[in-house]
Amino acid sequence: MIAEFMLHRTRAEQVVPVYNEFTKKYPDVFALVCANSDDIRKVTEHLGLHWRSEHFIKSAKYIVEKHNGELPEDYKDLRKIPGIGEYIAGAILTVCFNKPTPVVDSNIARFINRFYGLNLKGEIRRKKEIVQKAKEIFNHDNPGQLLFAMVDFTALVCKPQKPNCDSCPLKFLCSLNKEQKIVEES
């Protein structure tokens, strides 16, 4: 949860040192409940988006008060925690509880859109076709590992601009690659 709060609109390489410092200072939700938002802001100031410091404390208080300091294993219960949206709830369920739950951010939506040739435009991550394919994909024995693999894959291969289709291990299955080959051959 903390990592995902920090990763909101922030690159992973920026988050790692802040996350490490943060978890040393606040190792669990009980430590966060007692934290001062100004102190949290000092630790996280390099990430920008200063409103995040309030999320940490509000979320921790909610988890301690409603769930005895433990993250719930239910999607609806997770969504009630301040600051936890669809993506973070899905990520927690897949990574922490190994539950096959669709996890869709803009990167995963882009991969699904390209791979399956859906040709959707605009803000696609909440479109029913994307969510349905994500449900199918994440119905997997180890959805947490799959999520990490997809995050890495979209960062290294299936990038937003100039995807590395030539070196893609999925290129023979990918609709985008097939469409590009048809255009090249025409």
C-alpha positions in Angstrom: 0.0 0.0 0.0 2.8 2.4 1.0 4.8 1.6 -2.2 1.7 2.2 -4.4 0.9 5.5 -2.7 4.4 6.6 -3.4 4.4 5.3 -7.0 1.4 7.5 -7.9 2.6 9.6 -10.8 6.2 8.9 -9.8 9.0 6.8 -11.3 10.1 3.7 -9.4 13.7 4.7 -9.3 12.7 7.9 -7.4 10.5 5.9 -5.0 13.0 3.2 -3.9 15.3 5.4 -1.6 12.3 7.2 -0.1 10.4 4.0 0.4 13.4 2.4 2.2 13.8 5.5 4.5 10.0 5.6 5.1 9.7 1.9 6.1 12.7 2.2 8.5 11.0 5.2 10.2 7.5 3.7 10.0 7.8 -0.1 9.9 4.0 -0.8 10.3 0.6 0.8 10.5 0.8 1.3 14.2 3.9 3.5 13.8 2.1 5.4 11.1 -0.9 6.1 13.3 1.3 7.9 15.7 3.1 9.8 13.0 3.0 13.5 12.4 2.0 14.5 8.8 4.8 17.1 8.7 7.3 14.4 9.6 5.9 12.2 6.9 6.0 15.1 4.4 9.7 15.6 5.2 10.5 12.0 4.3 8.4 12.0 1.1 9.0 15.6 0.0 11.3 14.5 -2.9 8.4 12.7 -4.5 6.2 15.8 -4.9 2.4 15.4 -4.5 2.5 16.4 -0.8 -1.1 15.3 -0.2 0.2 11.8 0.0 1.3 12.3 3.6 -2.3 12.5 4.7 -3.1 9.3 2.9 -0.5 7.4 4.9 -2.0 8.5 8.2 -5.7 8.2 7.3 -5.1 4.8 5.8 -3.2 3.6 8.8 -5.8 4.9 11.2 -8.6 3.2 9.3 -6.7 -0.1 9.1 -6.0 -0.1 12.8 -9.5 1.0 13.8 -11.5 -1.3 11.4 -9.1 -4.2 10.8 -6.9 -4.5 13.9 -3.9 -3.3 11.9 -4.2 -6.0 9.2 -5.0 -5.3 5.5 -8.3 -7.0 4.7 -8.4 -9.7 2.0 -11.6 -8.5 0.5 -11.7 -6.1 -2.5 -14.7 -4.1 -1.1 -13.1 -3.7 2.3 -9.8 -2.6 0.7 -11.6 0.1 -1.3 -13.1 1.6 1.8 -9.5 2.4 3.1 -8.7 6.1 2.3 -6.5 6.4 -0.7 -7.0 2.9 -2.0 -8.5 2.9 -5.5 -9.1 0.0 -7.9 -5.5 -0.4 -8.9 -4.1 -0.5 -5.4 -6.8 -2.8 -4.1 -6.1 -5.2 -7.0 -2.4 -5.0 -6.5 -2.7 -5.8 -2.8 -4.9 -8.8 -3.4 -2.6 -10.2 -6.1 0.7 -9.5 -4.4 -0.1 -9.9 -0.7 -2.8 -12.5 -0.8 -2.1 -14.3 -4.2 -5.7 -13.7 -5.2 -6.5 -13.7 -8.9 -7.8 -10.1 -9.2 -7.6 -7.9 -12.3 -5.0 -5.1 -11.9 -5.1 -2.5 -14.6 -3.1 0.7 -14.8 -2.4 2.6 -18.0 0.6 0.4 -18.8 -1.2 -2.9 -18.5 -4.2 -1.5 -20.4 -1.8 -0.5 -23.2 -0.4 -4.0 -23.4 -3.8 -5.6 -23.4 -5.0 -3.1 -26.1 -2.0 -3.8 -28.3 -1.7 -7.6 -27.7 -5.4 -8.4 -28.3 -5.8 -5.8 -31.1 -8.7 -4.0 -29.4 -7.8 -0.7 -31.0 -9.4 1.3 -28.2 -8.6 5.0 -28.0 -8.4 7.6 -25.2 -8.5 6.6 -21.5 -8.8 2.9 -21.9 -7.9 1.4 -18.5 -11.5 1.3 -17.2 -13.1 0.1 -20.5 -15.0 -3.1 -20.2 -13.0 -4.9 -22.9 -9.7 -4.1 -21.0 -11.1 -5.1 -17.6 -12.5 -8.4 -19.0 -9.2 -9.4 -20.6 -7.4 -8.4 -17.3 -9.8 -10.8 -15.4 -8.8 -13.6 -17.8 -5.1 -12.8 -17.6 -4.9 -12.5 -13.8 -6.9 -15.7 -13.3 -3.5 -17.3 -12.8 -1.8 -19.5 -10.1 0.6 -16.7 -9.1 -1.1 -13.4 -10.0 1.4 -11.3 -8.0 4.4 -12.6 -10.0 2.4 -12.1 -13.2 1.7 -8.5 -12.1 5.4 -7.8 -11.5 6.3 -9.4 -14.9 3.7 -7.3 -16.7 5.0 -4.1 -15.0 8.5 -4.9 -16.1 7.5 -6.0 -19.5 5.6 -2.8 -20.2 8.5 -0.7 -18.9 11.1 -2.5 -21.0 9.4 -3.8 -24.1 5.8 -2.7 -24.6 6.6 1.0 -23.9 4.2 3.8 -24.6 6.3 5.3 -27.3 8.4 3.2 -29.7 7.7 -0.3 -28.3 10.5 -2.8 -28.9 8.5 -5.1 -31.1 11.5 -6.6 -32.8 12.9 -8.0 -29.5 9.5 -8.9 -28.0 9.2 -12.5 -26.9 5.5 -12.3 -27.6 5.7 -10.8 -31.1 4.4 -13.8 -32.9 1.2 -13.8 -30.7 0.7 -10.0 -30.6 -1.9 -8.4 -32.7 0.0 -5.1 -32.9 3.0 -7.0 -34.4 0.8 -8.8 -36.9 -0.8 -5.5 -37.9 2.6 -3.9 -38.4 3.7 -6.8 -40.6 0.6 -6.5 -42.8 1.3 -2.7 -43.3 5.0 -3.4 -44.1 4.1 -6.1 -46.6 1.4 -3.9 -48.4 
